[in-house]
């Protein structure tokens, strides 16, 4: 490991002034690009440049990491409020919404594009291919994955239960906003129908 180019997990924790638990969570959920060395000690290593970019966002970007507020408190009674209720109905509705949102994209997505859509790094998508979670095909220097399969994975109950990137959280929030608007419009339509009936009577 280079002396100055990389930081270990311990060095990163001290640099960001965060707990070991929070540092591990950020690593395991790909908030910060990193390498897993596979060693028991010095398990993670992070480019110093990526660490500096992350700290700059922590110090200057309003709302950055707000979804983690209180998550690493010692208060055992604290339970994070789920961003969305993970039900079969919501998973189906979210999948259909993503299909519409990404309708203009090609049926075969380059892994770089797929990663950018949900805020992952491309290495994360390649790992899913290696684990046979997603199917991939390499043409030239580019890996591709089926769009329908990627959408199904991103709308799965497992993913909705543990949103781990700002981009993905933003997608869920946009979907919930659309659901709320549709519900409000439906309520208005029902009220207009009731008024019309009252007038007829």
C-alpha positions as CSV (number, residue, x, y, z in Angstrom):
1,X,0.0,0.0,0.0
2,X,1.4,3.4,-1.0
3,X,2.4,5.6,2.0
4,X,0.6,8.7,0.8
5,X,-1.7,7.6,-1.9
6,X,-4.0,5.6,0.3
7,X,-5.6,5.7,3.7
8,X,-6.4,2.7,5.8
9,X,-9.8,2.4,7.4
10,X,-8.4,3.5,10.8
11,X,-6.8,6.6,9.2
12,X,-10.0,7.4,7.4
13,X,-12.0,7.2,10.6
14,X,-9.6,9.6,12.3
15,X,-9.6,11.9,9.3
16,X,-13.4,12.1,9.2
17,X,-13.8,12.1,13.0
18,X,-16.4,9.3,12.9
19,X,-16.9,6.1,14.9
20,X,-15.6,2.7,13.8
21,X,-19.2,1.6,13.3
22,X,-20.0,4.5,11.0
23,X,-16.8,4.0,9.0
24,X,-17.6,0.3,8.5
25,X,-21.1,1.2,7.4
26,X,-19.9,3.7,4.9
27,X,-17.5,1.1,3.5
28,X,-19.9,-1.8,3.4
29,X,-22.6,0.3,1.7
30,X,-20.3,1.9,-0.8
31,X,-20.6,5.5,0.3
32,X,-16.9,5.9,-0.4
33,X,-15.0,4.2,-3.3
34,X,-12.6,1.8,-1.7
35,X,-10.7,-1.5,-1.9
36,X,-11.3,-4.5,0.3
37,X,-7.9,-6.1,0.9
38,X,-9.4,-9.2,2.5
39,X,-7.1,-8.9,5.5
40,X,-8.3,-9.1,9.1
41,X,-6.5,-5.8,9.9
42,X,-6.3,-2.9,7.5
43,X,-9.3,-4.4,5.7
44,X,-10.1,-1.3,3.8
45,X,-8.0,1.2,1.8
46,X,-9.3,4.4,0.3
47,X,-7.6,6.8,-2.1
48,X,-6.6,9.9,-0.3
49,X,-8.3,11.9,-3.0
50,X,-11.6,10.1,-2.5
51,X,-11.4,10.7,1.3
52,X,-10.8,14.4,0.8
53,X,-13.7,14.7,-1.6
54,X,-16.0,12.9,0.9
55,X,-14.8,15.1,3.8
56,X,-15.4,18.2,1.7
57,X,-19.0,17.1,1.1
58,X,-19.5,16.3,4.9
59,X,-18.3,19.8,5.8
60,X,-20.0,21.8,3.1
61,X,-23.0,20.0,1.6
62,X,-26.2,20.7,3.4
63,X,-28.2,17.6,4.0
64,X,-25.3,15.2,3.2
65,X,-25.7,11.9,5.0
66,X,-28.9,13.1,6.8
67,X,-30.4,9.6,6.3
68,X,-27.8,8.3,8.8
69,X,-28.7,10.8,11.5
70,X,-28.9,9.0,14.9
71,X,-28.1,5.6,13.3
72,X,-24.8,5.2,15.3
73,X,-26.1,6.6,18.5
74,X,-25.6,4.6,21.7
75,X,-29.3,4.9,22.4
76,X,-30.5,1.3,21.9
77,X,-34.1,2.4,21.7
78,X,-33.5,4.3,18.5
79,X,-34.8,2.7,15.3
80,X,-34.5,4.4,11.9
81,X,-37.8,5.1,10.2
82,X,-37.9,3.2,6.9
83,X,-37.9,5.4,3.8
84,X,-40.6,3.3,2.2
85,X,-42.8,0.5,3.5
86,X,-41.4,-2.6,1.8
87,X,-44.5,-4.4,0.5
88,X,-45.1,-6.5,-2.6
89,X,-47.4,-3.7,-3.9
90,X,-44.8,-1.0,-3.4
91,X,-42.0,-3.2,-5.0
92,X,-44.2,-3.7,-8.0
93,X,-45.2,-0.1,-8.3
94,X,-41.6,1.1,-7.9
95,X,-40.5,-1.3,-10.6
96,X,-43.2,0.0,-13.0
97,X,-42.2,3.6,-12.2
98,X,-38.5,2.8,-12.9
99,X,-39.5,1.2,-16.2
100,X,-41.2,4.5,-17.2
101,X,-38.4,6.7,-15.9
102,X,-35.8,4.7,-17.8
103,X,-37.9,3.9,-20.9
104,X,-35.6,5.9,-23.2
105,X,-32.5,4.0,-22.1
106,X,-31.3,1.0,-24.2
107,X,-32.4,-2.5,-23.2
108,X,-28.8,-3.4,-22.6
109,X,-27.2,-1.0,-20.1
110,X,-23.4,-0.4,-19.9
111,X,-22.3,-1.1,-16.3
112,X,-21.1,2.5,-16.1
113,X,-24.5,3.8,-17.0
114,X,-26.3,1.4,-14.6
115,X,-23.9,2.5,-11.8
116,X,-24.6,6.2,-12.4
117,X,-28.4,5.7,-12.4
118,X,-28.3,4.5,-8.7
119,X,-25.2,6.2,-7.4
120,X,-23.0,3.0,-7.2
121,X,-19.5,2.7,-8.5
122,X,-19.0,0.4,-11.6
123,X,-17.1,-2.1,-9.4
124,X,-20.2,-2.7,-7.4
125,X,-22.1,-3.7,-10.6
126,X,-19.3,-5.9,-11.7
127,X,-19.4,-7.6,-8.3
128,X,-23.1,-8.3,-8.8
129,X,-22.3,-9.9,-12.1
130,X,-19.6,-12.1,-10.6
131,X,-22.0,-13.2,-7.9
132,X,-24.6,-14.1,-10.5
133,X,-27.0,-11.6,-9.1
134,X,-27.1,-9.9,-12.5
135,X,-26.2,-11.3,-15.9
136,X,-23.6,-9.5,-17.9
137,X,-22.0,-9.7,-21.3
138,X,-18.8,-8.1,-22.4
139,X,-18.6,-6.6,-25.9
140,X,-15.2,-5.1,-26.6
141,X,-14.1,-3.3,-23.4
142,X,-17.7,-2.7,-22.2
143,X,-19.8,-4.8,-19.9
144,X,-23.6,-4.7,-20.5
145,X,-26.5,-5.9,-18.3
146,X,-30.2,-6.3,-19.2
147,X,-32.2,-3.2,-18.2
148,X,-35.3,-5.2,-17.1
149,X,-33.1,-7.4,-14.8
150,X,-31.4,-4.4,-13.4
151,X,-34.8,-2.7,-12.7
152,X,-36.1,-5.8,-11.1
153,X,-33.1,-6.0,-8.8
154,X,-33.3,-2.3,-7.8
155,X,-37.0,-2.7,-7.1
156,X,-36.5,-5.8,-5.0
157,X,-37.6,-5.8,-1.3
158,X,-34.0,-6.3,-0.2
159,X,-32.8,-3.1,-2.0
160,X,-35.8,-1.0,-0.9
161,X,-35.3,-2.1,2.7
162,X,-31.6,-0.9,2.7
163,X,-31.2,2.1,0.4
164,X,-27.5,3.0,0.6
165,X,-26.7,5.8,-1.9
166,X,-28.1,9.3,-2.2
167,X,-29.0,8.7,-5.8
168,X,-31.1,5.6,-5.0
169,X,-32.7,7.4,-2.0
170,X,-33.6,10.3,-4.4
171,X,-35.3,7.8,-6.7
172,X,-37.4,6.4,-3.9
173,X,-38.3,9.9,-2.8
174,X,-39.3,10.9,-6.3
175,X,-41.5,7.7,-6.5
176,X,-43.1,8.5,-3.2
177,X,-43.8,12.0,-4.3
178,X,-45.5,10.8,-7.5
179,X,-47.6,8.3,-5.4
180,X,-48.7,11.0,-3.1
181,X,-49.7,13.3,-5.9
182,X,-51.7,10.5,-7.6
183,X,-53.4,9.8,-4.3
184,X,-54.3,13.5,-3.8
185,X,-55.6,13.7,-7.4
186,X,-57.7,10.6,-6.9
187,X,-59.2,12.1,-3.7
188,X,-60.1,15.3,-5.6
189,X,-61.8,13.3,-8.3
190,X,-63.8,11.4,-5.7
191,X,-64.9,14.7,-4.1
192,X,-66.0,16.1,-7.5
193,X,-68.0,13.0,-8.2
194,X,-69.7,13.2,-4.8
195,X,-70.5,16.9,-5.4
196,X,-72.0,16.1,-8.8
197,X,-74.2,13.4,-7.3
198,X,-75.4,15.7,-4.5
199,X,-76.3,18.3,-7.1
200,X,-78.3,15.8,-9.1
201,X,-80.1,14.6,-6.0
